[in-house]
């Protein structure tokens, strides 16, 4: 199954006032456009409601339904759950191409509050992919002309963002270098000895306790568990200042993945990043030649979250019978993907590196 057999676009409920056709969101104008008569339908903008929501209340909330007009489709092959509007149906999974999908009775979950609409159109994404693949210098030479590109699918990927005010009690081990003179002797070929003096580094250690406060804003955690995880990290960052209030109109012509990482699991991942940030801050503000953070006891207060949707173009290409996935950041156009490697080119590069090292060694050894 190729990636051209993908989920149908979410196009219901946005009728063209001129011809009655289904209007689609057009990234080039940031509005809805009818693909039949080219009529542009402006999206009614609202004042940005960039409100942080209380994390504890979300855990206790009973009604988190996104919308009654949204339908959830589950892939029995890879586990992906995508969201479509109205009466649109999913024939194939947009992630793995499998036809083993079914509509579920689940609601769409916590409604996203913000979205970054697509800035990059499909034709632009295809051009960016061609530029990217032309720079795979360690790939087989015939890759540029012999690959088969599947159709790109525009998908909104779910993310959580978390804010928290932290206060930490910590213990650090601090090493301060000092130097002492040391004498040593050498003997030449004739048996003559010479005494030398050199400065030898030693380290004096002590322990300190301290207190650290730090606020973390918009710790971004993707809420998908698909095999594109390593690629998503490569196309970051997203510029969150482009977030706008979520409206269904932005999904017209695209699909959205339902979050596979629950809000509490997302917070656990965010907390790991927060902890790493706290340790880095403690190391940075502690004076010493060596700083080892031994223990940190942190309180996380005022935890808030947002559920947001971020745009990507998802596709794959085929080469020598193998499929290689790639994605394009739908905001910036940054491309990341898997590609075949020419071991002949890799071997030549390694041999070249060895030759350069050998030449440098011979040069300096003769000085």
GURO-76706 format. One record per residue (C-alpha): x, y, z; residue in three letters. Coordinates in pm, whole numbers, plus 32768, in hexadecimal, padded with zeros to 4 digits. Layout:
XYZAla ...
//
This chain:
800080008000Unk 8098814D7F9BUnk 806F82938050Unk 7F9B83197F31Unk 7E7A82517FC2Unk 7E3B833680E6Unk 7D2483B081BFUnk 7C2F8490810CUnk 7C4385FF8165Unk 7B628695826CUnk 7A8D87798194Unk 792C8770821FUnk 785F8897829CUnk 791C89AD81E8Unk 784189EA80B9Unk 789B8AE87FAEUnk 778E8BF97FAAUnk 77BB8C1B7E32Unk 77AA8AB57DADUnk 776689DC7EDDUnk 78AC891A7EC3Unk 797F88BC7FEFUnk 7A7689D28040Unk 7BD4897480B2Unk 7CD28A2F8184Unk 7DD88ACB80A0Unk 7F2B8B05814DUnk 7F948C028045Unk 7E828CF980A8Unk 7E328C7C8208Unk 7CC08C6A81ACUnk 7BC58B6F8124Unk 7BB98B4F7FAAUnk 7AC78A917ECEUnk 7B8A89A37DEAUnk 7A7289B07CE7Unk 7A2C8B247CB2Unk 7B578BBD7D6BUnk 7A778C847E54Unk 7B2E8CF27F8FUnk 7A6D8CD180D6Unk 7B0F8D9881F2Unk 7B388CE98340Unk 7AA38DB2845DUnk 7BC48DFE8544Unk 7B978E2386B9Unk 7C768EC687BBUnk 7D8A8DD28815Unk 7D158D128944Unk 7E6D8C9F89B2Unk 7DF68C2E8B07Unk 7EB98B368BD7Unk 7DCF8A288C5EUnk 7DF089928DB8Unk 7E90883A8DA7Unk 7DEB87B18EE2Unk 7C9188198E6CUnk 7CCE87688D20Unk 7D1786228DD6Unk 7BCD863E8E91Unk 7AF986B98D6EUnk 79E685CD8D04Unk 798886798BBDUnk 7AB386A78ADCUnk 7A078664898FUnk 7A9A87208869Unk 7966872B8789Unk 783C86508739Unk 787D868E85C5Unk 79D385E985CAUnk 7A0784768592Unk 7B2B839F8605Unk 7BC182908529Unk 7CAD818B85B8Unk 7DB680CF84F1Unk 7DD17F65855FUnk 7F287F4B84BEUnk 7FF28069855AUnk 7EFE80ED8660Unk 7EDD824C85CEUnk 7D9A8303861AUnk 7D368419852EUnk 7C1B85118543Unk 7B3785708423Unk 7A0D8657840EUnk 78A2860C83C4Unk 785D84E582E0Unk 79BC84C68250Unk 7A4883678266Unk 7BA682DB827FUnk 7BF581CC8180Unk 7D6881AD81CFUnk 7E4D820A82ECUnk 7F14834682A4Unk 803A82C68371Unk 8071816282F9Unk 7F89814381CAUnk 7EC9801C825CUnk 7D5D7FE881FFUnk 7D187F40834EUnk 7C6D806983EEUnk 7B218093849CUnk 7A4881A68529Unk 7A3E81AA86A4Unk 7939822A8797Unk 7A3F82F28853Unk 7A24846A8863Unk 7B43853987DFUnk 7BC0858B893DUnk 7C3286D889C8Unk 7BE987EA88D0Unk 7D1C88A58851Unk 7D1E8A1288B2Unk 7E208A8B87B7Unk 7EA68A2B8661Unk 7FB98A978576Unk 7F138A8F841FUnk 7FD48A0882F6Unk 80BF8B0E8264Unk 81598A228164Unk 807F89A78043Unk 80A288497FB2Unk 815D88C27E7BUnk 8254897E7F57Unk 8287884B8032Unk 82CF87767EFFUnk 83D288737E86Unk 847688767FDDUnk 848586FA7FDCUnk 853286FD7E87Unk 863487F37F0AUnk 8667871C8041Unk 869785D87F81Unk 878D867F7E94Unk 886E86BD7FC2Unk 888185528036Unk 89F185427FDCUnk 8A2A83EA8076Unk 88FE83517FC4Unk 891D82867E83Unk 8954836D7D5AUnk 882082F07CA2Unk 873A83467DC7Unk 86F684A57D42Unk 866384217BFCUnk 85E882C37C54Unk 851082FA7D8AUnk 839382F37D83Unk 82E883FE7E52Unk 819983B37EF4Unk 809284C07F21Unk 80C485A98047Unk 7FB585B08152Unk 7F7C86E1822BUnk 7F51867B8397Unk 7F2A874284D6Unk 7FFB869985E4Unk 7F8786B98750Unk 806D875A884FUnk 805487B689BDUnk 80FB88E88A4DUnk 813489088BC2Unk 818C8A298CA7Unk 81FD8A058E0EUnk 82A08ACD8F22Unk 83AD89FD8FCAUnk 84678A199112Unk 8588892D9159Unk 866988D5927DUnk 87A9883D91FCUnk 88FC87AF9258Unk 8A2A87D59177Unk 8B8C874F9189Unk 8C878858911DUnk 8DE9881990ABUnk 8EEE892F90A6Unk 903488F08FF1Unk 9184894C9088Unk 92E489069011Unk 941E889190C5Unk 95808871903CUnk 960787169002Unk 976986B08FA4Unk 97C1858F8EC4Unk 98F485108E0EUnk 993584978CB0Unk 9A5783C98C2AUnk 9AE283F48ACEUnk 9B8682EC89F0Unk 9CDA83298A8DUnk 9C5E82ED8BEEUnk 9C5E845C8C50Unk 9B4484C38D38Unk 9A9386118D40Unk 99AA86968E4BUnk 987087508DDFUnk 975588028E91Unk 95EB88038E25Unk 94A3887F8EB8Unk 93AF87668F06Unk 923A87A48F22Unk 917D87329058Unk 9013876C90B9Unk 8F8E87D7920AUnk 8E24876B9245Unk 8D1387F49324Unk 8B9787DF9338Unk 8A9D88FE9333Unk 892489119365Unk 884D8A1592B9Unk 86F68A8B924EUnk 86878AD690E9Unk 85458B639055Unk 84F48B5E8EE2Unk 83BE8B8B8E07Unk 83958AAF8CD5Unk 82BA8B2C8BB9Unk 82278A5D8A9DUnk 82EB891B8AC7Unk 82898875897FUnk 82368700897FUnk 81B4864D884AUnk 809085688891Unk 80BD846C8779Unk 815E831787A7Unk 819882C4863AUnk 82E4825E859FUnk 831483C48525Unk 8384842C8683Unk 84F384508621Unk 8491851E84F1Unk 83AC860A85B1Unk 84CB8674868EUnk 859F86C1855DUnk 84A387B584C6Unk 847F887E8605Unk 846C898F8672Unk 83108A0F862AUnk 82E08B84865FUnk 81C98B89875FUnk 81898CFD872EUnk 80C78C9585F4Unk 7FC38BDE86C7Unk 7E5C8C4C868BUnk 7D158BE5872CUnk 7CAA8A8F86B2Unk 7B918A8685B3Unk 7B13895C84EEUnk 7B4B8A2383AEUnk 7CC289F083CAUnk 7C8B887783AFUnk 7BCB88908268Unk 7C9687D08169Unk 7D76873B8276Unk 7D59863C838CUnk 7DBC864384F9Unk 7E52852B85C6Unk 7DB284ED8717Unk 7EAC85008833Unk 7F3383A88891Unk 7FEE842F89BFUnk 7EF484898AD5Unk 7F1885D38B87Unk 7FAF85358CC1Unk 80AE846B8BF9Unk 810685A78B3BUnk 814686598C85Unk 823285448CF4Unk 82FE857A8BB8Unk 82F586F28BE9Unk 836586C88D51Unk 849786078CDBUnk 84F2872E8BFAUnk 84AF88218D17Unk 859187578DFEUnk 86A6875A8CFAUnk 867D88D28CD7Unk 869089028E50Unk 87CF88348E69Unk 886988FD8D4CUnk 880C8A448DF8Unk 889F89D08F43Unk 89E389678E98Unk 89F08AB38DE0Unk 89D08B8D8F14Unk 8ABB8AC38FF4Unk 8C248B318FF5Unk 8D228A1C8FD6Unk 8E01896D8EDDUnk 8D2988358EFAUnk 8BBE88388F6CUnk 8B0086F48FABUnk 898F870F9003Unk 895D85FC9103Unk 87F786329175Unk 86D387149119Unk 8584871E91CEUnk 848E87E890FCUnk 832D8866913AUnk 826188AB8FFFUnk 815889B69036Unk 80548A628F5CUnk 806289528E51Unk 7F9E89BA8D1BUnk 7F7D89278BC1Unk 7F0189668A61Unk 7E9B886A8957Unk 7F1388EC8806Unk 7F25886B86A1Unk 805C889D85CBUnk 806F88638451Unk 814587678395Unk 814686D1823CUnk 817585588250Unk 81E384788134Unk 82E2837880C6Unk 83AC831A7F95Unk 840981C87F07Unk 856381607E97Unk 85DB80027E3CUnk 849C7F6A7ECAUnk 84BA8010801EUnk 83E1812780AFUnk 84818252815CUnk 83A283418225Unk 83D884B78234Unk 832085E482C0Unk 831C87588276Unk 82DB8861837FUnk 819889018307Unk 81FD8A4E839FUnk 83708A74834BUnk 83A289798231Unk 84BC88C482E5Unk 84DF875E8264Unk 854A8623831BUnk 854484C0829FUnk 85EA836F827FUnk 86BF832C814CUnk 8790820B80C5Unk 8909821280F3Unk 8A0F81BA7FF1Unk 8B1180EC80ACUnk 8C0381227F8EUnk 8BF8829A7FD0Unk 8C1082628148Unk 8D3F817E811BUnk 8DEB827C803AUnk 8DA9838D8139Unk 8E3C82B88251Unk 8F7082668180Unk 8F9A83D7812EUnk 8F8A842C82A0Unk 908F832382F3Unk 917183A781DFUnk 9157850D8261Unk 91A9849D83C6Unk 92D383D48349Unk 935984FD8283Unk 933685E483AFUnk 93E784E7848DUnk 950A84C6839CUnk 9523863F8376Unk 952F868D84E9Unk 960D85648542Unk 971885ED8457Unk 9715874984ECUnk 
//
